[in-house]
Each structure stands twice: as structure tokens, then as C-alpha cells.
Amino acid sequence: MLKNIDRKYESKICYQTKTDIFRLFTLIEPKNIKVVIIGKDPYPYHESSKRICDISQS
């Protein structure tokens, strides 16, 4: 997976820096993570690519 990420960063415009793509795991204890959804979202602006989805507790 990491090699594929490296290839994408070499060949495409990627709005989130490589150091930020797994930033979630530094903000939340891994034991508290229930689900991680990895997807391809269109980011119209570079600034909008730095969000983490809303977290709801129910």
C-alpha cells in the first residue's frame, strides 16, 4: 500500500501531504477507532483536503 501511495504522489497532484494522510492516527487513540473509511473525495481547494470527518458518539 505504501509503495502505491508513493507512486501516486510521484505521478499525480495530491492535495494532502504524504505526512498528513494518516494524521488521524495521531489525533485519536487507535483503540478508540471503530471504523476507518478510506475513499476518494474531490477536493476543490487545497485547504479543504485537511479535514477529518465528523465524529458522533451515540
Secondary structure, DSSP 8 states (H G I E B T S, - for coil): -HHHHHHHHHHS--SS-GGGTTTHHHHS-GGG-----------SSGGGGG--------
